[in-house]
Amino acid sequence: MAQNKKIVTFGELLLRLSKNNSQRLSQGDYFTTKFGGSEANVAVSLATLGNEVEYVTRLPNTPVGKAGIMRLQEMGVSCRHILFGGDRVGTYYFEPAAGMRSAKVVYDRANSACSELKPGMLPWHEILKDASVLHISGITAAISRSSLDATLEALDMADEMGVLVSYDINYRKNLWQYEGADPRQTLRLLLSRCDMMFGDAIEFEYLCQRQQPPFTATDTSFEMQMDEYREWFEQLHEQFPRCRKWLMGMRNMVASSRHLLTALLYTSDDGQHYRLLKSPINDINGVVDPSGVGDAFMAGLLHAVQAFPGDDQSQLNYSLAASTLKNTIPGDFNLATDEEIRSIMDYKHTTQTLFKSYE
C-alpha cells in the first residue's frame, strides 16, 4: 500500500440511541446519543492514528445530518464529498449487555438518506484520485439494492484507478429486506473484489458454509488448531484468489465484562506464497463497550500495513491491540492513540495495562 496517501471509507452514518447504567430499552426516561456506523468508525480510528482519511456517505440537509458531519470533522475526518439529500439519518437502538444478558441492537434505518443512494450520484473519480485504499463493508450492500449498486460502482472506479479495496464482511441478518436480496452471494461477490478483508469467525462460516475449529477459550492457555485453520484458509484462497490479507477476529464472551479476544492473519506478499499467523490471546477483564470492535480491527490493519511494511506479525498484533483497547471505550468510535496501541503490543515492558495479555 502506498505511503502517505488518503484512505477513503464509504457507508452509512448512524445515530445510536442507548440507555445508561445497563438499563433495558424499556426502562428509564432518557437516551444517550452518539454517532457511529461501521465505515465511519474505521474513518475516525484512522484519523486518530494520524492518517489522511475521507468518509463518503449521503445525509439529509438537516440539523441532525449536519451534526453528524461536525462530529466527524472534529475527529479529523474529511467530509468534503458527503452528499446532501434524503429525509432522515439511519438510527439504531443499543441495549448494553449485563451479566449473562447479551447486548441487543434494534435498527431503524429504512428509507434513510444513504439507503437511497444510486449509481451516478457520487463523483468517484474525483473522490479516489489521490487515494490508496477504498474501504467498504457488507452493510452498505444490505440496506438497499440501489446502495449495493452504488457500492459496485465505487469498486469499478477503484479497479480502474488502481486503488486497493478493503472489505469488512459485516453480515447483519436483519438488514437484508429488499426484494431479491441474496446476502451470501452478494457478500461473496464483494469478497471476490477485495485486496484485504476482515470478518469474525461466524461471518467466515456463513460466507463459506463450512464449520471451522471453535474458539472456546476461557483463558489465555487455549491452543489454536492451526493446521485445520491453514487448510480452511487455503480453500478460501482458491475461491477468492485476489485477496492477499485475510484477517479473522475471534472472541469468546466469558461474561459481559470479560472477553477473550484473538485473531489470525492469512497473508501473502506476492499472491502465491501465503503464511498463516496467530496473534496472542488477550484476556479483557473490564469490557466497557464492545461496539465497533471489528471496525477497530480493520482500521488497525489499514494503519499497520503502512506503519510496519513487510512485518506481517506486527500488523496482526497491532490490529489486535487496537481492537482490544476499543472494548474499554464507550461509543462506536475507537479513540485509542498509536502510542497506547503500541504500548499494548509491547505489554511485557509496561507496568500499567487495562487487561492482561499473554503470548
N, C-alpha and C positions, 0 to 999 in steps of 0.2 A: 504494500500500500504506500502511495506517495506520501512523502513527509510534508507537513505544514500545509495541507490542503483541506478545504472545507468538507465537513460531513453533513449530509442532508438527511433528515428524518421526515417521514410522511405518514400521517394518520390522523385520528380524531382526538381533539382535546375534549376532556370530560370534566364536569363539575361533580366532585364527590361530596356526598352528604352523609355524615356519620354521627353516632351518639358517643358521648363521653362516658368514661368510667365503666366500660363493659356493658352498658345498657343495651337492651334489645331495641329493635326498631319500633316496637310497640310501647316503649317506655319513654318517660321524660317529655319535656316540652320544647327542647332546643336541639337543633342540628349544628354541627361544626362543618364548615365548607372548606374544601381545598380543591385546587385544580390538579389534574393528572391525566392519565391515558398513556398507554404503553410507549408510543413513539415520542411523546413529549417528555416522558420520564427519561428516556435514553438521551434526548437532547439536553436536558437540564444537567444530567450527570456528566456528560461530555464537556459541557461548558464549565461546570465546577472544576473539572480536571484540567482546564486551560485550553481546550480545543476550540477552533472556529467551527461553529455549528449553526445550521439553519433549520428551522422547523416549518413545515408546509402543511396547511390544512385549509378548511373553509369554515368560517364562523359568521354568525349573524352580526350585523352592524347595530348592536345593542349595547347597553352598559355592561351586561354580563359578558358578551363576546369581547368587548374591549378590555374588560378587567382581566380576562384570561391572557390576552396579549401582553398587557402590562406586567403580569406576574412572570411570564416567560422572559420578557426583556429585562426585568430586574435580575433574573438569574444569568444574564449574559447570552441569551439565545437570540439570534437574528430572526425576525418575523417579517421581513420585507416583502415576501411573496405570499403571505397569507391572504386568501381571497375572502372578501366580504360577500355574504349572500345567505339566503335562507332565513328561517324564523327562530330557531332555537338551538341552544347548546345541548349536546347529549349529556345525560346525567347518570349517576349510579348511586345507590344507597348501600352503605357498608356497615355491617354489624360485626364488631370485633369478636374474635374467639376469646373464650374464658374457660379455664379448667379443661374439662373434657368436651366442651361445646365448641364446635367448629365455627369459623367465620362464615358469614353469609353475604352474598352480593346480589342485589336486585337492580337490573338495568332499566333505564328509561331513556332510550336513545332513538326510538322510531321517529322518522321524518326529521332527524337532525340536519343541520346545515351540511355537515360532512357527508352524511349518507346520500345526499342529493348531488354530490359531485358527479360530473360526467367528463368523458374524454373531450379534450379541446378547451377546457376551462382554465387549465394551468399552463404557463409558458415553460415547459420542462427544459427546452434547450437553454433558455436564459438561466433557469434555476441551477442546472447542472454544469454550466460551462466552466466553473472553477472548482468543481467537487471531485473528491477522490472516492467517496462512498455514498451510495444511496441506501438508507435503512428503511425497511418496510416490515409489516407483520401480517399475519393471517386475519387479524381483527378487521382491517380495512376491507378485506375481501368478503368478510362475513356480514357487514351491516347492510349492504345492498348490492344488487347486480351492477348498478352504474358505478359505484365506488370500486368494485372489482375491476371493471373496465378501465377506470381511471388509473388504477394501480398497474395494470398491464401496459397502459400507455407510457407510464413512467419507466417501467422496465425496458420497454422497447427503446426509449431515448437513452437510457443508461447504457444499454448494449451498443447502440450506435456511437456513443461518445466515449466508450471505453471506461466507464465508471463502474467500479466494483459494486456488487449488490450484497447487502447484509440482510438477513431474514430471521425473524423470530416466529416460530410456528404459531404460538398464541391461539390455540384452539379453544374457542368458547362455544360450547354446545348450544346454549340458549340464544345465540345471536343469528344463527343461520335460518332465517324465517322467510326469505323471499322465494318466489316461485322458481323452481328448477335448481335451487341451491344444492350443491353436491360438495359438502365440506371436505371429505377425504381427497377426492380427485382434485379439487381446487388447491388445497394446501400442498399436495404433491406437485402440481404444476408450478406453484411458486418456488418450491424447493428445487425443482429442476433448473431454475433460472438464477440461483444464487451462488455466490462465491464463498460466503461464510454464513454460518447459521447458529441459532440456539434453540433448544427446546428442553422441556423437562422430560423425565423418563416416561411419564404417562402419555405425553404428546407424541413421543417417538413411537410408542407401542400402537397408538391409534393410527398414525400415518402408515405404518408398515405392517400392521396386523400380525405382529409376531411378538410373543412374550419374551421379555429379557430377564436376566437374573434379578431377583428383587433386592432392593436396598432396604434392609430391615435393621440397620444399625441402632443400637441403644447406647453405645459408647464408641470411642474412637479406635478401639481394637478390631473393629469389623474388617473382615478380609474381603476385598473385591474379587469377583470371579473374572479376572482379566482375560483369560483365554476365551471364555464364552462371549465376553463383550467384543473382543477383537474379531471373532467370527461374525458377530452381529453387524459390526460397522463395515466389515469387508463386503457383506452382502448389500448393505445400503449404498456403499460407494459404487457398486456395479450398476445399481438402478439410477443413481444420480451422480454421474462422473464429474460434473462441473465443479461441485462444491469441494473446496480444499481445507476448510476448517469446520469441523462438526463439534460443537460444544454442547454437552448434555449435563444439565444440573439434576441432582438427586437430593431429596430432602425427606427425612423421616421425623414426624412430629411425635415426640415422646409425650409432650403436653403442650398446651397453647403457648407457654412461655419458654419451652425448651425444645429446640430443633437440632437435629444432626444434619449437616449440610456438606456436600462434596460435589465433585464434577469430574468428567472425563473429557479429553480433547483428542479427537482423531484428526490428524493434520498432515499436510504434505507441502513441500516447497515447490515441487515440480509437477504435481498432479498424478504421479505414478507411484512413488515410494511413500507410503504412509506409516506414521507412528501413532500408537495409542498411549496417551499419558494419563496418569491419575493424579489428582490433587490430594492434599491432606483431607482428613475428615474434621470439620470444625464442629465442636460442641458448643452451641449458643444457648447459654442459660441466662435468660432475661430478655426474650424477644418482646419488642415493643409493638412493631407493626411489620408484618411480612409482605404487605402490598408492594409491588414493584421489584421484588427480589430477582425475578427473571430479567427484567429490564436492566437492573444493576449488573447482572452477569454480562449482558450483551454490550452495555456501554464500557464495562471493564475490559472486555476483549478488544473492542474497537480502539480504545486508548492504548492498550498494552501492545498491540501489534506495531504501533509506532514507537512506544517507549522502550520496547525490548525486541528490536528486529532480529529475527533468526533465533530467538531464545523462546521456544515453544513452552517450556516448563514454567518460565516466569510469566508468560502470557496467561497460562492457565491459573497459576497461583494468584496472580493479580486479580483476575476475574472473580475467583472465589472470595478473596478478601474483600473486594468491593461489595459483593452480594451479601457477605456476612455482616458487614457494617450496616447495610441498609436495614437489616432486621431490628436495629437499635434506634431507627429514626422514624418519628411519626409522619404520616402522609405518604403520598406516592413517590415523591422525589427523593433520590439518593443524594444527600448533601455531603457525603464523605469526601474529604480532600485527598489529593495524591499523597501527601505526607502521611495522613492517617492510614491509607490503604497500604502503603509501603511498610509502615510500622507493624501492621498485622502480618504481612508476608514475612517479616523478619522478627517474628514474635519471640524467638529464642533469646534475642538480645534486648528485649524490653521487659520492664517490670510492671507496667500498668496496661492491662488489657481489659476489654469488656467481656471476654469469654476465654476459654482455653482451646488451644489448637495443638494437634499432635500429628506428626508425620508417621 
